[in-house]
């Protein structure tokens, strides 16, 4: 990575963390696409593909998937489901925190 880009040494940890987070998200999306569309990336060997298919068909995976779907569609304080959650903390919580700090509503 440092072959093409340059940064100050004190930023190494932040840049590495950002790189790993983005890489993990990309890998997760590739596996999701492979599972839903059946188009498997070339870097997955046939024996690992069989293990993945077995896991995707397991009750544990189906349970986690259903829980994730429910959580993404959850209604917070009657505001409705949100597509933009600001990471782990939902937008409604950020709004409450901001009101506490600024002593007034933001919209």
PEWO-V622284 format. One record per helix or strand. SS is the DSSP state (a for helix, b for strand). FROM is the first residue (numbers start at 1). LEN is the number of residues. If there is no record, write none. Layout:
ss={SS | SS}
from={FROM | FROM}
len={LEN | LEN}
//
This chain:
ss={a | a | a | a}
from={9 | 46 | 59 | 91}
len={29 | 11 | 14 | 12}
//
